[in-house]
Amino acid sequence: MDQYLWNLNDLYEGYEDQYFLNDVEFLNNLLLDMPCFTKALSSMQAEEIVVEGLKRLEQIKDYSYRLQMYTQLMLSVDANNSRNNKWANNILGICSSFGIYESQIWDAILHVASLKTIIEKNDFVRQYEFILLERLEKQSYELDAKQEEILAMVYPTSLKAFSDLYYALTGNAKAEYNGILLPLTQVKNMCHDNSSKVRKDAFIAEQNAYKTIEVPLAFAIFSIKQQQLNEAKLRGYKDPLEKMLIDSRMSKKTLDVMMNSIESYLPVFRNYLRTKAKLLGYQNGLPWYEIYATLGECDFNFTIEDCEKILLEHFKPVSENLYNMTKRAIDNQWIDYPTREGKQPGAFCENLGWIKQSRIITNYNNTLSDVITVAHELGHAFHGMMIEDQPVLNRDYCMPLAETASTFNENLIYNALQKSMSPREQMLVLDSQLSALCQNILDIYARFQFETMVFQEVENGFLNADQLCELMKKALIKSFGDGLDPEWLHPYRWITKVHYYIPNIAYYNFPYTFGALFSRGLYALYAKEGQSFIPKYEKLLAATTTNTCEDVAKIADIDLTDEQFWMQSLQSIVNQMNKFLKLAKGEQEHEIC
């Protein structure tokens, strides 16, 4: 089993590793020096303020990130280890203390009257032109130094503490399945089981498990959302959505055009779900526990070895860079596969730019969905590879574009698998893909509506677990409509989705829909142009850290404010729905629109 656990030794070889201790000492000393450094800025010449300020910001980000990543990665697979908790909290405390000084440095840089001239003349500064000009535009949302200091000081015991509570409760929660107590993450993964009875029993067990942790998590989500709302308004944003859009480098027009296009297609998606429900034997819409169900018992069973072989086989003809990175990830144990006690649920990828690697966590359960999840996370790793040569302050891409490479990989694997399959197997793969797309379109739309309602309600007072469940059911019905059986909704989606508990980010939902539809547009270009498109695709990924969403899309000749682009992507999903239903019914035509 050890070969299926990740290896973090390229970061550090443990908390006793001298390199780790040296970096902690360096970060502590850097913190001790910050009052002197920020004071000295006032006596520097204009260009020196900018250059030395940026260099100090590079040091802070570099060492803070590598130490936080290591301690958080250690914690993510063993939340019960007291040393992991201790070191994660210690490092977080140190890193949080830099907040006030970083604000002071940025303030000094941005108040240099000749900043734009320095950008033009100084090569080192010019590499940060995009983020410098972006910060100049966002200056109006900055608080004064004392306010920033207070927010940084209370962060570990407020937003971050409630987020950590979520991970601790969900990571250790048990669900009673058939009389046996199992980790909640293991029972959740049974939603992809081949047996309808297993899926239903697991769904009921999962719902019962949430009841045991709903009260503290209601306090957690309420407190996080209330503070996000209050802080957004304190900074001068209209609401957390405006903040998210500005931080996402995405225009409100793009979001509105995308959402309006989705709304126009909701009836079509609902019709598809009703039709699929009837094919599965349900007359009142699809029960939530069948949201991932396939027609008939699916006999796909992919071991970890199978998964890795499939990905290597199908990535190689597309991109040599993608293939080579995936092989490195497998050979050097970048991926942590198995579910175990204390390991957090779900999957994620962290880019480790300073060692030009990534690390991936998943809870692998031998299903087709698990293969797609690994492909998805390797897309994030590939995106990280495309930006790893950027200077350290230029390695952050915005949320909507964060899902571009990951969802592109999903399209690659789904489509590649179908080419060598029988009609029945094609139907099952299409079924799985469409289930995921319904999540990316309908479920994300519901989650967006839910979060909007929560932000509206928190201004009126505390939301208890029952109220949160009712809001979630309302959001699900608004999105899925009669495509779902109203007697079998999932009212605890506010617990299952970690994104609601990310401390500093609200509305981490619509970026997934953006990624799904944007990547379909990119995949359509790849299908049309072949390998000649890949250099343009890689250039596009490399540009994601220093451009707006709209300007990144222009590299592939896409206009994100044009409704036609989104409609074409949505229609391509409907075309797959029709193909799936045709396969499901043999030769009988059953068009849904």
C-alpha positions in Angstrom: 0.0 0.0 0.0 2.9 2.4 0.6 3.5 2.9 -3.1 0.0 4.4 -3.3 0.7 7.0 -0.6 2.4 10.2 -1.5 6.0 10.9 -0.7 6.7 14.3 0.7 10.5 13.9 1.1 11.2 16.2 -1.8 9.7 19.0 0.4 11.1 17.9 3.7 11.9 14.6 5.3 10.0 15.3 8.5 9.7 17.9 11.2 13.2 17.0 12.4 14.7 17.6 8.9 17.4 20.3 9.3 16.2 21.9 6.1 12.7 22.2 7.6 14.0 23.6 10.8 16.4 26.0 9.0 13.4 27.3 6.9 11.3 27.8 10.0 14.2 29.7 11.6 14.6 31.8 8.5 10.9 32.7 8.4 11.0 33.6 12.1 14.0 35.8 11.6 12.4 37.4 8.6 9.4 38.2 10.8 11.6 39.7 13.5 13.3 41.9 10.9 10.0 43.2 9.4 9.5 46.2 11.7 13.0 47.5 10.8 12.5 46.8 7.1 9.2 48.5 6.9 10.6 51.5 8.8 13.6 51.7 6.5 11.3 51.9 3.4 10.5 55.5 4.3 14.1 56.5 3.8 14.6 54.7 0.5 14.5 56.3 -3.0 11.4 55.6 -5.1 12.9 52.8 -7.3 14.6 51.2 -4.3 11.3 51.0 -2.4 9.7 49.2 -5.3 12.6 46.8 -6.0 13.5 46.0 -2.4 9.8 45.8 -1.4 9.1 43.2 -4.2 12.1 41.2 -3.2 11.0 41.1 0.4 7.5 40.1 -0.7 9.0 37.3 -2.8 10.9 36.0 0.3 7.8 36.1 2.5 5.6 34.3 -0.1 8.3 31.7 -1.0 9.0 30.6 2.6 5.5 31.0 3.9 4.1 28.9 1.1 6.6 26.0 1.3 6.2 25.7 5.0 2.4 26.0 5.0 2.1 23.6 2.2 4.2 20.9 3.9 2.4 21.2 7.2 -1.1 21.3 5.6 -0.3 18.3 3.4 0.9 16.4 6.4 -2.3 17.4 8.2 -4.6 16.5 5.3 -3.8 12.8 5.4 -3.6 12.5 9.2 -5.7 15.0 11.1 -5.5 12.9 14.2 -1.7 13.3 14.5 -1.1 15.9 17.3 2.3 16.9 15.8 0.7 17.7 12.5 -1.9 19.9 14.2 0.8 21.6 16.3 3.1 22.4 13.4 0.3 23.4 11.1 -1.0 25.9 13.7 2.5 27.1 14.5 3.3 27.9 10.9 -0.1 29.4 10.3 0.5 31.7 13.3 3.9 32.8 11.9 2.6 33.3 8.4 -0.5 35.3 9.6 1.8 37.7 11.4 3.3 38.8 8.1 -0.1 40.2 7.0 0.3 43.7 8.5 3.9 44.0 7.1 2.9 42.8 3.7 0.2 45.4 3.6 2.7 48.1 4.6 5.1 47.1 1.9 2.4 47.0 -0.8 1.2 50.4 0.5 4.7 51.9 0.2 5.1 50.4 -3.3 1.7 51.6 -4.6 2.2 55.1 -3.3 5.4 55.6 -5.3 4.3 58.4 -7.6 6.7 57.3 -10.4 5.6 53.6 -10.2 4.4 53.3 -13.8 7.7 54.9 -15.0 9.7 52.4 -12.9 7.7 49.5 -14.4 8.7 50.6 -17.9 12.4 51.1 -17.1 13.3 48.4 -14.6 13.4 44.8 -15.9 12.9 43.2 -12.5 9.9 45.3 -11.7 8.4 45.0 -15.2 7.9 41.2 -14.8 5.3 42.2 -12.1 3.5 44.8 -14.2 0.2 43.0 -14.3 -0.1 42.5 -10.5 1.2 46.0 -9.8 -1.4 47.7 -12.0 -4.1 45.3 -10.7 -3.2 46.3 -7.1 -3.3 50.0 -8.0 -6.9 49.5 -9.2 -7.8 47.6 -6.1 -6.3 50.1 -3.6 -9.7 51.5 -2.8 -10.6 48.2 -1.1 -7.6 48.2 1.2 -8.2 49.0 4.9 -5.8 51.1 7.0 -2.9 49.4 8.6 -4.5 48.9 12.0 -7.6 47.3 10.6 -5.5 45.0 8.5 -3.4 44.1 11.6 -6.6 43.2 13.6 -8.0 41.0 10.8 -4.7 39.2 10.4 -4.5 38.7 14.2 -8.0 37.2 14.6 -7.8 35.1 11.4 -6.4 31.9 13.0 -9.1 32.0 15.7 -12.0 33.0 13.5 -12.3 32.1 9.8 -9.4 29.6 9.9 -10.6 28.0 13.1 -14.1 27.4 11.8 -12.6 26.0 8.6 -10.3 23.6 10.6 -13.4 22.6 12.6 -15.0 21.4 9.4 -12.0 19.3 8.4 -11.7 17.8 11.9 -15.4 16.9 12.1 -15.8 15.5 8.5 -12.4 13.8 8.5 -13.3 11.9 11.7 -17.0 11.4 11.3 -18.4 7.9 11.2 -21.5 6.6 9.3 -23.3 3.4 10.4 -23.7 1.3 7.2 -25.3 -2.1 7.6 -24.5 -2.1 11.3 -20.8 -1.3 10.8 -19.3 2.1 11.7 -17.2 3.3 8.7 -15.4 6.5 7.9 -17.9 9.0 6.4 -15.7 9.5 3.4 -15.8 5.8 2.6 -19.6 5.7 2.8 -19.9 8.9 0.7 -17.8 7.2 -2.0 -20.5 4.4 -2.2 -22.6 6.9 -4.3 -20.6 5.5 -7.2 -21.1 1.8 -6.3 -22.6 -0.5 -9.0 -25.5 -1.6 -6.8 -28.6 0.6 -6.5 -29.3 -0.9 -3.0 -25.8 0.0 -1.8 -26.1 3.5 -3.1 -29.5 4.0 -1.4 -28.4 2.4 1.9 -25.2 4.5 1.8 -27.1 7.7 1.1 -29.4 7.1 4.2 -26.3 6.3 6.3 -24.6 9.4 5.1 -27.7 11.6 5.9 -27.8 10.1 9.4 -24.1 10.8 9.9 -24.6 14.5 9.1 -27.1 14.8 11.8 -24.4 14.1 14.4 -22.3 17.0 13.2 -24.9 19.4 11.8 -25.0 21.7 14.9 -21.3 22.7 15.1 -21.1 22.9 11.3 -24.1 25.2 11.2 -22.2 27.5 13.5 -19.1 27.2 11.3 -20.8 28.0 8.0 -22.8 30.8 9.5 -19.8 32.4 11.1 -17.6 32.1 8.0 -20.3 33.5 5.7 -21.2 36.3 8.1 -17.5 37.4 8.5 -17.0 37.2 4.7 -20.0 39.4 4.2 -19.0 41.9 6.9 -15.4 42.1 5.7 -16.5 42.5 2.0 -18.7 45.5 3.0 -16.0 46.9 5.3 -13.6 47.0 2.4 -16.1 48.7 0.2 -17.4 45.9 -2.0 -21.1 45.7 -2.8 -21.1 42.1 -1.6 -18.8 39.0 -1.5 -19.8 38.2 -5.1 -18.4 41.5 -6.4 -15.2 40.7 -4.4 -15.0 37.2 -5.9 -15.4 38.6 -9.5 -12.7 41.2 -9.0 -10.4 38.7 -7.4 -11.3 36.3 -10.3 -10.3 38.8 -12.9 -13.7 38.2 -14.5 -16.3 40.7 -15.6 -19.9 40.6 -14.2 -21.0 40.6 -17.9 -19.2 37.3 -18.5 -20.8 35.8 -15.4 -24.3 37.1 -16.3 -24.0 35.9 -19.9 -22.9 32.4 -18.7 -25.6 32.2 -16.1 -28.4 33.4 -18.4 -27.3 30.8 -21.0 -27.5 28.1 -18.3 -30.9 29.2 -17.2 -32.2 28.9 -20.8 -31.0 25.3 -20.9 -32.3 24.2 -17.5 -35.6 22.8 -18.9 -33.5 20.6 -21.3 -31.3 19.3 -18.5 -34.4 18.5 -16.4 -36.0 16.7 -19.2 -32.9 14.6 -19.6 -32.9 13.7 -15.9 -36.6 12.7 -16.0 -36.0 10.6 -19.0 -33.1 8.9 -17.4 -35.1 8.4 -14.2 -37.8 6.5 -16.2 -35.2 4.4 -17.9 -34.0 3.4 -14.4 -37.5 2.7 -13.2 -38.3 5.9 -11.3 -41.5 7.8 -12.2 -41.2 10.9 -10.1 -37.8 12.2 -11.1 -34.3 10.9 -10.1 -33.7 10.3 -6.4 -30.5 12.0 -5.3 -28.9 8.6 -4.4 -29.1 7.8 -8.1 -27.5 11.0 -9.3 -24.4 9.0 -10.4 -26.3 5.8 -11.3 -25.6 4.1 -14.6 -28.2 2.2 -16.7 -27.8 -1.4 -15.5 -25.0 -2.7 -13.3 -21.8 -1.2 -14.5 -18.9 -3.7 -14.4 -16.1 -1.2 -14.6 -13.6 -1.8 -12.0 -10.3 0.2 -12.3 -7.5 -0.6 -10.0 -4.9 2.1 -9.3 -2.6 0.4 -11.8 -5.4 0.4 -14.4 -6.0 4.1 -13.8 -2.3 5.0 -14.2 -2.0 3.0 -17.4 -5.1 4.6 -18.9 -3.9 8.1 -18.2 -0.4 7.5 -19.6 -1.8 5.8 -22.7 -4.3 8.6 -23.6 -2.2 11.6 -22.5 0.8 10.6 -24.7 -0.6 11.2 -28.1 -2.0 14.6 -27.0 0.9 16.3 -25.3 4.4 15.0 -24.6 4.7 17.5 -21.7 1.5 16.2 -20.1 2.6 12.6 -20.6 6.0 13.2 -19.1 4.7 15.1 -16.1 2.1 12.3 -15.4 4.8 9.7 -15.5 6.9 11.7 -13.1 3.8 12.0 -10.8 3.4 8.2 -10.8 7.0 7.3 -10.5 7.8 9.8 -7.8 4.6 9.2 -5.8 3.0 12.6 -6.1 -0.5 11.0 -5.5 -2.0 9.8 -2.2 -4.8 7.4 -3.2 -6.4 5.4 -0.4 -9.1 6.4 2.1 -8.1 6.1 5.7 -9.0 7.5 9.1 -8.0 11.1 9.7 -7.6 11.8 5.9 -9.7 14.6 4.6 -12.5 13.8 2.1 -12.5 14.6 -1.6 -9.6 15.4 -3.8 -7.2 18.3 -4.4 -3.9 19.2 -6.0 -1.3 21.6 -4.7 1.3 23.1 -7.0 4.8 23.2 -5.4 6.5 25.7 -7.7 9.8 25.9 -5.7 10.6 22.2 -6.4 8.7 22.1 -9.7 6.3 19.4 -8.6 2.7 19.0 -7.3 1.0 16.7 -4.8 -2.5 15.2 -5.2 -4.9 13.8 -2.7 -7.8 11.5 -3.7 -10.0 8.9 -2.0 -9.7 6.2 -4.6 -12.5 3.6 -4.8 -11.8 1.8 -8.2 -14.6 3.5 -10.1 -14.6 5.3 -13.5 -15.3 8.5 -11.5 -12.1 7.9 -9.6 -10.1 7.6 -12.8 -11.6 10.9 -14.0 -10.8 12.5 -10.6 -7.1 11.6 -10.9 -7.1 12.9 -14.5 -8.7 16.1 -13.2 -6.2 16.7 -10.5 -3.3 15.9 -12.9 -4.7 18.7 -15.0 -4.2 21.1 -12.0 -0.6 19.7 -11.8 -0.1 20.3 -15.5 -1.4 23.9 -15.1 1.1 24.3 -12.3 3.9 23.1 -14.5 3.0 25.7 -17.2 3.4 28.5 -14.6 6.3 27.1 -12.5 8.9 29.3 -14.3 7.0 32.5 -13.4 8.5 34.6 -10.7 7.1 33.7 -7.3 4.6 36.6 -7.1 3.2 35.6 -10.5 2.1 32.1 -9.7 -1.5 32.7 -8.7 -4.2 32.1 -11.3 -7.7 33.2 -10.8 -10.5 30.9 -9.7 -12.5 30.6 -13.0 -9.4 29.6 -14.9 -8.2 27.2 -12.1 -10.5 24.5 -13.6 -9.4 24.9 -17.2 -6.7 22.3 -17.5 -8.4 19.9 -15.0 -11.6 19.8 -17.0 -9.8 19.7 -20.3 -8.2 16.5 -19.0 -11.6 15.1 -18.1 -12.8 15.7 -21.7 -9.6 14.0 -23.0 -10.1 10.8 -21.0 -13.9 10.5 -21.4 -13.6 10.9 -25.2 -10.6 8.6 -25.5 -12.1 5.8 -23.5 -15.2 5.7 -25.8 -13.3 5.2 -29.0 -12.3 1.6 -28.3 -15.5 0.6 -26.5 -18.6 -1.3 -27.5 -21.9 0.6 -27.7 -22.9 -0.6 -24.2 -19.6 0.6 -22.7 -19.8 3.9 -24.6 -23.3 4.4 -23.1 -21.9 3.8 -19.6 -19.0 6.2 -20.1 -21.3 8.8 -21.6 -23.6 8.2 -18.6 -20.8 8.9 -16.2 -19.6 12.0 -18.1 -23.1 13.4 -18.2 -23.6 12.8 -14.5 -20.5 14.8 -13.9 -21.7 17.5 -16.3 -25.1 17.7 -14.5 -23.1 18.3 -11.3 -21.0 21.0 -13.0 -24.0 22.7 -14.5 -27.1 22.0 -12.3 -25.5 21.3 -8.9 -23.1 24.3 -9.2 -26.0 26.5 -10.2 -27.9 25.2 -7.1 -24.8 25.9 -4.9 -24.5 29.4 -6.3 -28.2 30.0 -5.5 -27.8 28.6 -2.0 -24.8 30.7 -1.2 -26.6 33.8 -2.5 -29.5 33.0 -0.2 -27.3 32.4 2.8 -25.6 35.8 2.4 -29.0 37.3 2.2 -30.2 35.5 5.4 -27.2 35.9 7.6 -28.0 39.6 7.8 -31.2 38.7 9.6 -29.7 36.5 12.2 -28.3 33.0 12.9 -29.2 30.1 10.6 -29.6 26.7 12.3 -29.1 23.4 10.6 -32.8 23.0 9.7 -32.9 26.4 8.1 -29.7 25.6 6.1 -31.3 22.3 4.9 -34.4 24.1 3.8 -32.4 26.7 1.9 -30.4 23.9 0.2 -33.6 22.1 -0.8 -35.0 25.3 -2.2 -31.8 25.8 -4.2 -31.8 22.2 -5.6 -35.4 22.6 -6.7 -34.7 25.9 -8.4 -31.9 24.3 -10.4 -32.9 20.6 -10.9 -36.7 21.2 -10.9 -38.7 18.1 -11.6 -35.6 16.3 -12.8 -35.2 15.2 -9.1 -37.6 13.3 -6.9 -38.6 15.9 -4.3 -38.9 13.1 -1.7 -35.2 12.2 -2.1 -33.3 15.5 -2.2 -29.9 16.0 -0.5 -30.5 18.7 2.1 -27.0 18.4 3.6 -25.1 19.5 0.5 -24.0 22.5 2.6 -21.9 20.0 4.6 -20.6 17.8 1.8 -19.1 20.7 -0.1 -15.8 21.9 1.5 -15.9 25.0 -0.6 -18.3 26.7 1.7 -15.7 26.4 4.5 -12.7 27.9 2.7 -11.9 30.9 4.9 -11.0 33.6 2.4 -13.1 32.7 -0.6 -16.8 33.0 -1.2 -18.7 31.7 -4.3 -16.2 29.0 -5.1 -18.8 27.3 -7.2 -19.4 29.2 -10.5 -15.7 28.7 -11.5 -16.4 25.0 -11.9 -19.2 25.8 -14.4 -16.9 28.2 -16.2 -14.2 25.6 -16.3 -16.6 22.9 -17.6 -18.0 25.1 -20.4 -14.7 26.9 -21.2 -12.8 23.7 -21.4 -15.4 22.2 -23.8 -14.8 25.1 -26.1 -11.0 24.5 -25.9 -11.5 20.8 -26.4 -13.6 21.5 -29.5 -10.7 23.5 -30.9 -8.3 20.7 -30.1 -10.6 18.2 -31.8 -10.7 20.4 -34.9 -7.0 21.4 -35.0 -5.3 18.4 -33.5 -1.9 18.6 -31.9 -1.2 21.9 -33.6 -3.6 23.4 -31.0 -1.5 22.2 -28.0 1.2 24.9 -28.1 -1.6 27.5 -28.1 -3.3 25.7 -25.3 -0.1 25.6 -23.2 0.5 29.3 -24.0 -3.0 30.0 -22.8 -2.4 28.2 -19.5 0.9 30.0 -19.0 -0.9 33.3 -19.4 -3.5 32.6 -16.7 -1.5 34.3 -13.9 -1.0 37.6 -15.6 -4.2 38.2 -17.6 -8.0 38.6 -17.1 -10.3 35.7 -18.0 -11.4 37.6 -21.1 -7.9 38.2 -22.3 -6.8 34.6 -21.7 -9.7 33.4 -23.8 -8.7 35.7 -26.6 -5.5 33.6 -27.0 -7.8 30.9 -28.3 -10.0 33.4 -30.2 -12.9 33.1 -27.8 -15.1 36.0 -26.7 -16.5 35.2 -23.2 -19.0 38.0 -23.4 -20.6 36.4 -26.5 -23.7 34.3 -25.5 -23.1 32.2 -28.6 -19.9 30.7 -27.1 -21.7 29.5 -24.0 -24.8 28.3 -25.9 -22.5 26.2 -28.2 -20.8 24.6 -25.2 -24.2 23.8 -23.6 -25.6 22.4 -26.8 -22.6 20.1 -27.1 -23.7 18.6 -23.8 -27.2 18.2 -25.1 -25.9 16.5 -28.2 -24.1 14.0 -25.9 -27.4 13.5 -24.0 -29.2 12.6 -27.2 -26.4 10.2 -28.1 -26.6 8.6 -24.7 -30.4 8.1 -24.8 -30.1 6.7 -28.4 -27.6 4.2 -27.2 -29.8 3.4 -24.1 -32.8 2.7 -26.3 -31.0 0.8 -29.0 -32.1 1.9 -32.4 -35.1 3.9 -31.1 -34.8 7.6 -31.4 -35.5 9.6 -28.2 -34.4 13.1 -28.7 -34.8 15.4 -25.7 -34.9 18.6 -27.6 
